């Protein structure tokens, strides 16, 4: 009985809407983009794809390569078909424009709602932290079965997007705030001459990027549709994660509707370097039929005026010390940067070969083992963390000549020089912990984690004495790592861990060149004092460790 009543109510609402000649209704089950809909429609503060045209055009500046995308959907158990198509073109230094269409077709031929959109986006700050977007659109309504059922008009949308970096990386990467106003003073005129105001729709919310591969979003949508006679604040929320080197994406979300109960949504994506496909599921009540969305996109070529110039590293300089060359440059202000690539050649202006295997996160790089008495030419590029990544044009070329360094092998860079290291003993002044032999201890253990408060893994195989230097190796250059220390008793019992300290990993060659470590191995300290008698001992307490300096 309850189901029958809900069906009758739905039919009445649809009948009233038709009699009022309503078009472009909001708050219903129609929606654009499989990826946004899989996140419950919470996309206003993300807006990093062509779907930004419909959610927040300010986000189009994040699309750094030309993109073509489209979506198809069958709604209401086959009562409606929906199609979307978008083309995005970056141009100039940081701006982008897009054209798109969204068409909702009633399969009984009673009504077709069509939108044709042109969007433009530009940054309001040099670092692209704040951007603005605007969309002008043409709206058209017709009916194959009722020739007099026709209307047309013009509309305007506007959006803002604000990126706020998280200064302490342990708490996440970035906070995004988005605001989007759809149909600002938008009217359509029916053939009979009666105008109709399309309801203003305002969306606002934020998203939090925990890492490059994990984001959560929440936003609210507000509008007042006179055809439905109700005013409701709608909630949209979602979370998205990427796996397998950003090729596979999973997401889920929650979405409210104007005349229906809220539902949970889900989606999955696959991305290659140039194309991708997205799927979304929206579980509506049984009598409406569940919605399935499939979107596809293709990204190709460079931006309209060449590669993205705003990411080109500046102030590149080279410093020479024998066969050691150090390159330094100014960090890019971009918030969507994965790192830098360094290229070298023995011929000016041509034949550049990339040195690093992965993007360099720091704004410097050191090379050892180059041929002596030889001139090398270097350029640096930036690479974005978008999917797929985009590389900037070359920086200005710098030249550096090695001197007569003795016995330098003719290699560009070894695997050892590629790795990041932290000399934890010197950085944390472990010599101040005290001689473990005098304290009745075997030594100290070191634990490391990539996340504050996360799982800590032991670095050393055997307890460490209070040595002057000890390298923690196989780290990522430029990444922050967190450490804890414990004391180890003669019976191998272990104290509670100390509080956390953190340090950033530097290139192996940089640490060795500064004389902070030798060979990356533990350097034993000379034993002093008499060894205590070997006997079982209670587990040392945390107080056995010296107070660690604040970082």
C-alpha positions as CSV (number, residue, x, y, z in Angstrom):
1,X,0.0,0.0,0.0
2,X,2.8,2.4,0.9
3,X,4.6,1.7,-2.4
4,X,1.4,2.3,-4.4
5,X,0.9,5.6,-2.6
6,X,4.5,6.7,-3.4
7,X,4.0,5.8,-7.1
8,X,0.8,7.9,-7.2
9,X,2.5,10.8,-5.5
10,X,5.4,10.6,-8.1
11,X,2.9,10.6,-11.0
12,X,1.1,13.6,-9.5
13,X,4.3,15.6,-9.2
14,X,5.3,14.8,-12.8
15,X,1.8,15.7,-14.0
16,X,2.0,19.1,-12.2
17,X,5.4,19.7,-13.6
18,X,4.2,19.1,-17.1
19,X,1.2,21.3,-16.8
20,X,3.4,24.1,-15.6
21,X,5.6,23.6,-18.7
22,X,8.6,23.1,-16.4
23,X,12.0,22.4,-17.9
24,X,15.5,21.9,-16.6
25,X,14.3,20.8,-13.2
26,X,16.9,20.3,-10.5
27,X,17.2,18.0,-7.5
28,X,16.1,14.9,-9.5
29,X,17.9,11.8,-10.5
30,X,19.5,13.3,-13.7
31,X,23.1,14.2,-13.2
32,X,26.3,14.7,-15.2
33,X,29.6,12.7,-15.1
34,X,30.1,9.2,-13.8
35,X,33.0,10.2,-11.6
36,X,31.3,13.1,-9.8
37,X,28.1,11.1,-9.4
38,X,30.0,8.1,-7.9
39,X,31.1,10.5,-5.2
40,X,27.5,11.6,-4.5
41,X,27.9,14.7,-6.7
42,X,30.4,16.2,-4.2
43,X,32.6,17.6,-7.0
44,X,32.4,21.4,-6.7
45,X,35.6,21.7,-4.7
46,X,37.5,19.1,-6.8
47,X,36.5,20.0,-10.4
48,X,39.7,18.7,-12.0
49,X,38.2,17.3,-15.2
50,X,35.9,18.3,-18.0
51,X,32.9,17.7,-15.7
52,X,33.9,21.0,-14.0
53,X,31.8,22.7,-16.7
54,X,28.7,21.4,-14.8
55,X,30.1,21.6,-11.2
56,X,32.5,24.5,-11.1
57,X,34.1,26.0,-14.2
58,X,36.8,27.6,-12.1
59,X,38.4,24.1,-11.9
60,X,39.1,23.9,-15.6
61,X,42.5,25.5,-15.1
62,X,43.5,22.1,-13.5
63,X,43.1,20.4,-16.9
64,X,46.5,20.8,-18.5
65,X,46.0,18.9,-21.7
66,X,43.2,19.0,-24.3
67,X,40.4,16.6,-23.2
68,X,37.4,15.1,-24.8
69,X,34.8,13.4,-22.6
70,X,31.3,12.1,-22.8
71,X,28.6,10.3,-20.8
72,X,25.5,8.2,-21.5
73,X,22.7,7.1,-19.1
74,X,19.3,5.5,-19.2
75,X,17.0,6.8,-16.4
76,X,13.6,5.9,-14.8
77,X,13.5,2.4,-16.2
78,X,14.0,3.6,-19.7
79,X,11.7,6.7,-19.5
80,X,14.6,9.1,-20.1
81,X,18.0,9.1,-21.9
82,X,20.7,11.5,-20.9
83,X,23.9,12.4,-22.9
84,X,26.8,14.7,-22.2
85,X,29.8,15.8,-24.3
86,X,32.7,18.1,-23.3
87,X,35.8,19.4,-24.9
88,X,38.4,21.3,-22.8
89,X,41.3,23.3,-24.3
90,X,44.1,24.9,-22.1
91,X,45.5,28.0,-23.6
92,X,47.9,30.8,-22.9
93,X,49.9,30.4,-19.7
94,X,47.4,29.1,-17.2
95,X,43.8,29.5,-18.6
96,X,41.4,27.1,-20.2
97,X,38.1,27.2,-22.2
98,X,35.6,24.4,-22.8
99,X,32.5,23.7,-24.8
100,X,29.9,21.2,-23.9
101,X,26.3,20.0,-24.2
102,X,23.9,18.1,-21.9
103,X,20.7,16.6,-23.4
104,X,17.9,15.0,-21.5
105,X,15.5,13.1,-23.9
106,X,12.1,11.7,-22.9
107,X,11.7,8.4,-24.7
108,X,8.0,8.9,-25.3
109,X,8.8,12.0,-27.3
110,X,7.0,14.4,-24.9
111,X,10.0,16.6,-24.2
112,X,13.7,17.2,-24.9
113,X,15.8,19.5,-22.7
114,X,19.1,20.6,-24.3
115,X,21.9,22.8,-23.0
116,X,24.9,24.1,-25.0
117,X,27.6,25.6,-22.9
118,X,30.8,27.7,-23.3
119,X,33.1,28.0,-20.3
120,X,36.2,30.1,-19.5
121,X,38.5,29.8,-16.5
122,X,41.5,31.8,-15.2
123,X,43.5,32.0,-12.1
124,X,43.2,35.0,-9.7
125,X,46.6,34.3,-8.1
126,X,50.0,33.6,-9.7
127,X,50.3,30.2,-7.9
128,X,46.8,29.2,-9.2
129,X,45.6,28.9,-5.6
130,X,42.5,30.9,-6.4
131,X,40.6,30.6,-9.7
132,X,37.5,31.9,-11.3
133,X,35.2,30.4,-14.0
134,X,32.2,31.4,-15.9
135,X,29.8,29.5,-18.2
136,X,27.5,31.0,-20.8
137,X,24.8,28.7,-22.1
138,X,21.9,28.4,-24.5
139,X,18.9,26.4,-23.3
140,X,16.4,24.8,-25.7
141,X,13.2,22.8,-25.2
142,X,11.2,21.0,-27.8
143,X,8.9,18.0,-28.3
144,X,8.7,15.7,-31.3
145,X,5.1,15.0,-30.5
146,X,3.8,18.5,-29.6
147,X,5.2,21.0,-32.1
148,X,4.0,24.0,-30.0
149,X,5.9,22.8,-26.9
150,X,9.0,24.9,-27.5
151,X,11.1,27.3,-25.5
152,X,14.6,28.8,-25.5
153,X,16.7,31.1,-23.5
154,X,20.2,32.1,-22.2
155,X,21.8,31.3,-18.9
156,X,24.9,32.1,-16.9
157,X,26.9,30.1,-14.3
158,X,29.8,31.2,-12.1
159,X,32.3,29.5,-9.8
160,X,35.3,30.0,-7.6
161,X,37.9,27.5,-6.3
162,X,40.4,28.1,-3.6
163,X,43.3,25.7,-2.9
164,X,44.9,25.9,0.6
165,X,48.1,23.9,1.1
166,X,48.6,22.1,4.4
167,X,51.8,23.4,5.9
168,X,52.5,20.3,8.0
169,X,52.5,17.3,5.6
170,X,51.7,14.8,8.4
171,X,48.1,16.3,8.5
172,X,47.5,16.0,4.8
173,X,48.3,17.7,1.5
174,X,45.7,20.3,0.7
175,X,42.3,21.8,1.5
176,X,40.0,22.9,-1.3
177,X,37.0,25.2,-1.1
178,X,34.5,25.5,-3.9
179,X,31.5,27.7,-4.6
180,X,29.3,27.4,-7.7
181,X,26.1,29.4,-8.7
182,X,24.1,27.8,-11.5
183,X,21.5,29.7,-13.6
184,X,22.1,33.3,-12.4
185,X,18.9,35.2,-13.6
186,X,18.3,32.5,-16.3
187,X,15.0,32.7,-18.1
188,X,13.5,30.7,-21.0
189,X,10.6,32.0,-23.2
190,X,7.9,29.6,-24.3
191,X,6.5,29.7,-27.8
192,X,3.2,30.9,-26.3
193,X,5.1,34.0,-25.0
194,X,5.2,33.1,-21.3
195,X,8.6,33.4,-19.6
196,X,9.9,30.9,-17.0
197,X,12.6,31.5,-14.5
198,X,15.0,28.6,-14.1
199,X,15.7,28.2,-10.3
200,X,19.0,29.4,-9.0
201,X,21.1,26.6,-7.7
202,X,24.0,27.3,-5.3
203,X,26.6,24.7,-4.3
204,X,29.3,25.2,-1.8
205,X,31.7,22.8,0.0
206,X,35.2,21.7,0.7
207,X,37.4,18.7,0.0
208,X,40.4,17.5,1.9
209,X,43.4,15.8,0.1
210,X,45.0,13.5,2.6
211,X,47.6,12.4,0.0
212,X,47.9,12.6,-3.8
213,X,45.7,9.5,-4.0
214,X,43.1,10.0,-1.4
215,X,40.5,12.8,-1.2
216,X,37.2,13.3,0.8
217,X,34.6,15.9,-0.1
218,X,31.4,17.4,1.4
219,X,29.1,20.1,0.0
220,X,25.6,21.5,0.3
221,X,23.2,22.4,-2.5
222,X,20.4,24.9,-2.1
223,X,17.6,26.0,-4.5
224,X,13.9,26.8,-4.5
225,X,11.9,25.3,-7.3
226,X,8.4,26.8,-7.5
227,X,7.2,23.9,-9.6
228,X,7.8,21.6,-6.6
229,X,6.7,24.0,-3.9
230,X,9.5,23.1,-1.5
231,X,12.8,24.5,-0.4
232,X,15.4,21.9,0.7
233,X,19.1,21.9,1.6
234,X,20.7,18.9,-0.1
235,X,23.8,17.2,1.2
236,X,26.4,15.6,-1.1
237,X,29.5,13.8,0.3
238,X,32.0,11.4,-1.2
239,X,35.5,9.9,-0.9
240,X,37.9,8.8,-3.7
241,X,41.1,6.7,-3.7
242,X,43.5,5.7,-6.5
243,X,45.6,2.6,-6.6
244,X,48.1,0.8,-8.8
245,X,50.1,3.9,-9.7
246,X,46.9,5.9,-10.2
247,X,45.5,3.6,-12.8
248,X,42.5,2.3,-10.8
249,X,40.1,4.6,-8.8
250,X,37.4,3.6,-6.3
251,X,34.9,6.0,-4.8
252,X,31.7,6.1,-2.8
253,X,29.3,8.8,-1.7
254,X,25.9,10.0,-0.5
255,X,23.5,12.2,-2.3
256,X,20.2,13.9,-1.3
257,X,17.4,14.5,-3.7
258,X,14.6,17.1,-3.7
259,X,11.6,14.7,-3.7
260,X,13.3,11.4,-2.8
261,X,15.2,10.0,0.2
262,X,19.0,10.3,0.0
263,X,21.0,7.3,-1.4
264,X,24.5,5.9,-1.4
265,X,26.5,5.9,-4.6
266,X,29.6,4.1,-5.8
267,X,32.0,4.1,-8.7
268,X,35.1,2.8,-10.3
269,X,37.6,4.1,-12.9
270,X,40.4,3.0,-15.0
271,X,43.0,5.5,-16.3
272,X,45.8,5.1,-18.8
273,X,48.2,7.9,-19.8
274,X,45.8,9.1,-22.4
275,X,42.3,7.7,-21.9
276,X,40.0,6.6,-19.1
277,X,36.6,5.2,-18.4
278,X,34.4,5.8,-15.3
279,X,31.3,3.9,-14.0
280,X,28.9,5.1,-11.3
281,X,25.9,3.3,-9.6
282,X,23.1,5.2,-7.9
283,X,20.6,3.0,-6.1
284,X,17.2,4.7,-6.4
285,X,13.9,3.3,-5.1
286,X,12.7,0.2,-6.9
287,X,9.9,1.9,-8.8
288,X,12.4,4.5,-10.3
289,X,15.0,1.9,-11.3
290,X,18.7,2.2,-10.4
291,X,20.8,4.6,-12.4
292,X,24.0,3.6,-14.1
293,X,26.4,6.1,-15.6
294,X,29.3,5.4,-17.9
295,X,31.7,8.2,-18.9
296,X,34.8,8.1,-21.1
297,X,37.6,10.6,-21.7
298,X,40.6,11.1,-23.8
299,X,43.5,13.5,-23.2
300,X,46.1,14.3,-25.9
301,X,48.7,16.7,-27.1
302,X,50.0,19.8,-25.4
303,X,48.2,23.0,-24.4
304,X,47.1,25.5,-27.1
305,X,50.4,27.5,-27.0
306,X,52.8,24.6,-26.2
307,X,53.5,22.9,-23.0
308,X,52.4,24.6,-19.8
309,X,54.8,27.5,-19.4
310,X,53.8,28.4,-15.8
311,X,55.5,25.3,-14.5
312,X,59.0,26.0,-16.0
313,X,61.6,26.0,-13.2
314,X,63.4,29.3,-12.9
315,X,66.8,30.6,-11.6
316,X,68.6,27.3,-12.5
317,X,72.2,27.5,-11.4
318,X,75.1,25.0,-11.4
319,X,78.0,24.6,-8.9
320,X,81.1,22.5,-9.5
321,X,83.4,20.8,-7.1
322,X,85.7,18.4,-8.9
323,X,83.5,15.8,-10.5
324,X,80.5,16.8,-8.3
325,X,78.0,19.1,-9.9
326,X,75.1,20.6,-7.9
327,X,72.0,22.0,-9.6
328,X,69.7,24.4,-7.8
329,X,66.5,26.2,-8.9
330,X,63.6,28.1,-7.6
331,X,60.6,26.0,-6.5
332,X,57.5,26.2,-8.7
333,X,54.5,28.0,-7.1
334,X,52.2,25.3,-8.6
335,X,50.1,23.4,-6.1
336,X,49.8,20.4,-8.4
337,X,53.4,19.5,-8.8
338,X,54.8,16.0,-8.5
339,X,58.4,17.1,-8.8
340,X,61.2,17.9,-11.3
341,X,63.2,16.2,-14.1
342,X,66.9,17.0,-14.8
343,X,68.3,16.5,-18.3
344,X,72.0,16.8,-19.5
345,X,73.8,16.9,-22.8
346,X,77.4,17.3,-24.0
347,X,76.1,19.5,-26.8
348,X,74.4,22.9,-26.2
349,X,70.7,23.1,-27.0
350,X,70.2,19.5,-28.2
351,X,70.5,15.8,-27.3
352,X,69.2,16.1,-23.7
353,X,69.0,12.9,-21.7
354,X,67.0,12.6,-18.5
355,X,69.1,11.7,-15.5
356,X,66.6,10.9,-12.8
357,X,64.3,7.8,-12.9
358,X,61.5,9.4,-10.7
359,X,60.5,13.1,-10.2
360,X,62.8,14.9,-7.9
361,X,60.8,16.5,-5.0
362,X,63.5,18.8,-3.7
363,X,64.7,22.0,-5.6
364,X,68.3,20.8,-6.0
365,X,70.1,17.8,-7.4
366,X,73.7,16.5,-7.2
367,X,75.6,14.3,-9.6
368,X,78.9,12.6,-9.0
369,X,80.9,10.4,-11.4
370,X,80.8,12.6,-14.5
371,X,83.8,12.7,-16.9
372,X,86.6,15.0,-15.7
373,X,87.5,18.1,-17.7
374,X,84.2,18.0,-19.6
375,X,81.5,20.6,-20.1
376,X,77.9,19.5,-19.5
377,X,74.7,21.4,-20.4
378,X,71.7,21.0,-18.1
379,X,68.0,21.9,-18.2
380,X,65.2,21.3,-15.7
381,X,61.5,20.6,-16.1
382,X,58.5,20.4,-13.8
383,X,56.0,17.6,-13.9
384,X,52.5,17.8,-12.6
385,X,50.7,15.2,-10.4
386,X,47.7,15.1,-12.6
387,X,46.4,12.0,-14.4
388,X,48.1,11.7,-16.8
389,X,51.1,13.9,-15.8
390,X,52.1,16.9,-17.9
391,X,55.7,18.1,-18.2
392,X,56.7,21.7,-18.7
393,X,59.0,23.1,-21.3
394,X,62.8,23.1,-20.6
395,X,64.2,25.7,-18.3
396,X,67.0,28.0,-19.4
397,X,70.1,26.0,-20.1
398,X,73.1,26.2,-17.7
399,X,76.6,24.9,-18.4
400,X,79.0,23.4,-15.9
401,X,82.5,22.0,-16.5
402,X,84.1,19.3,-14.3
403,X,87.7,19.7,-13.2
404,X,90.5,17.1,-13.2
405,X,88.8,14.9,-10.6
406,X,90.8,11.7,-10.0
407,X,89.5,8.3,-11.0
408,X,85.9,9.3,-11.8
409,X,84.0,6.6,-13.5
410,X,82.1,7.6,-16.7
411,X,78.5,7.3,-15.4
412,X,75.8,9.8,-15.0
413,X,74.3,8.6,-11.7
414,X,74.2,5.4,-9.8
415,X,71.3,3.8,-8.0
416,X,73.0,4.6,-4.7
417,X,73.0,8.3,-5.6
418,X,69.3,8.2,-6.5
419,X,68.2,7.1,-3.0
420,X,67.3,9.3,-0.2
421,X,68.9,8.9,3.2
422,X,68.8,10.4,6.8
423,X,71.8,10.3,9.1
424,X,69.6,9.7,12.1
425,X,72.5,9.3,14.6
426,X,74.0,12.7,13.7
427,X,70.6,14.4,13.3
428,X,69.3,13.2,16.6
429,X,72.8,13.4,18.3
430,X,72.6,9.8,19.5
431,X,76.0,10.1,21.1
432,X,74.2,12.2,23.8
433,X,72.0,9.2,24.7
434,X,74.9,7.9,26.8
435,X,77.2,4.8,26.6
436,X,74.8,1.8,26.8
437,X,77.5,-0.3,28.4
438,X,77.7,2.1,31.4
439,X,73.9,2.1,31.6
440,X,73.5,-1.6,31.6
441,X,72.0,-1.7,28.1
442,X,72.7,-3.5,24.9
443,X,72.1,-0.4,22.9
444,X,69.2,1.5,21.2
445,X,66.7,0.6,18.5
446,X,65.5,3.0,15.8
447,X,61.9,2.9,14.4
448,X,60.7,4.8,11.3
449,X,57.3,5.6,9.7
450,X,56.1,7.6,6.7
451,X,53.1,8.8,8.7
452,X,52.9,10.5,12.1
453,X,51.4,8.1,14.6
454,X,51.4,5.3,12.0
455,X,53.0,1.9,12.0
456,X,56.7,2.2,12.9
457,X,59.2,-0.3,11.5
458,X,62.5,-1.1,13.1
459,X,65.5,0.1,11.1
460,X,68.4,-1.7,12.7
461,X,69.0,-5.5,12.9
462,X,71.0,-5.3,16.2
463,X,70.9,-2.8,19.0
464,X,72.9,0.3,18.2
465,X,75.6,1.9,20.4
466,X,75.7,5.6,20.8
467,X,77.4,6.0,17.4
468,X,78.3,9.4,15.8
469,X,76.7,8.4,12.5
470,X,74.1,5.9,11.2
471,X,72.3,6.1,7.8
472,X,68.7,5.2,7.3
473,X,68.6,4.3,3.6
474,X,66.2,3.4,0.8
475,X,64.1,6.5,1.4
476,X,62.4,8.9,-1.0
477,X,64.3,12.2,-1.5
478,X,62.4,15.2,-0.2
479,X,59.9,13.1,1.9
480,X,59.5,13.6,5.6
481,X,59.9,10.6,7.9
482,X,59.1,10.1,11.5
483,X,61.3,8.3,14.1
484,X,61.1,6.9,17.6
485,X,63.8,5.3,19.8
486,X,63.9,2.6,22.4
487,X,66.4,1.3,24.9
488,X,67.3,-2.4,24.8
489,X,68.3,-4.2,28.1
490,X,70.9,-6.9,28.4
491,X,68.1,-9.5,28.4
492,X,66.8,-8.0,25.1
493,X,63.9,-6.4,26.9
494,X,62.8,-3.1,25.3
495,X,61.6,0.2,26.8
496,X,58.6,2.1,25.7
497,X,59.2,4.3,22.6
498,X,60.3,7.9,22.9
499,X,58.1,10.6,21.4
500,X,58.3,11.3,17.6
501,X,60.8,13.4,15.8
502,X,60.9,14.0,12.1
503,X,63.4,14.7,9.4
504,X,63.4,15.1,5.6
505,X,65.4,12.6,3.4
506,X,68.2,14.1,1.3
507,X,70.1,12.6,-1.7
508,X,72.7,10.1,-0.8
509,X,75.4,12.0,-2.6
510,X,74.5,15.2,-0.8
511,X,74.8,13.6,2.6
512,X,78.1,11.9,1.8
513,X,79.5,15.1,0.3
514,X,78.8,17.0,3.5
515,X,80.7,14.3,5.5
516,X,77.7,13.3,7.5
517,X,78.1,9.6,7.0
518,X,80.6,7.1,5.7
519,X,79.4,4.3,3.4
520,X,75.8,4.4,4.9
521,X,76.7,1.8,7.6
522,X,76.9,1.9,11.3
523,X,80.2,3.2,12.6
524,X,80.9,1.6,16.0
525,X,82.0,3.8,18.9
526,X,84.9,2.8,21.1
527,X,83.8,1.0,24.2
528,X,84.6,2.8,27.4
529,X,84.3,1.6,31.0
530,X,83.8,-1.9,32.4
531,X,81.1,-4.0,31.0
532,X,78.3,-4.7,33.6
533,X,77.7,-8.3,34.6
534,X,75.3,-10.1,32.3
535,X,72.1,-10.7,34.1
536,X,68.4,-10.6,33.5
537,X,67.0,-7.1,33.7
538,X,63.6,-5.6,33.8
539,X,62.5,-3.8,30.7
540,X,63.9,-0.3,30.7
541,X,61.4,2.4,31.0
542,X,61.1,5.4,28.6
543,X,63.1,7.4,31.1
544,X,66.2,5.4,30.1
545,X,66.2,7.5,27.0
546,X,67.5,11.0,27.2
547,X,65.1,13.9,26.7
548,X,64.8,14.5,23.0
549,X,65.1,18.1,21.7
550,X,61.9,19.6,20.2
551,X,61.7,19.7,16.5
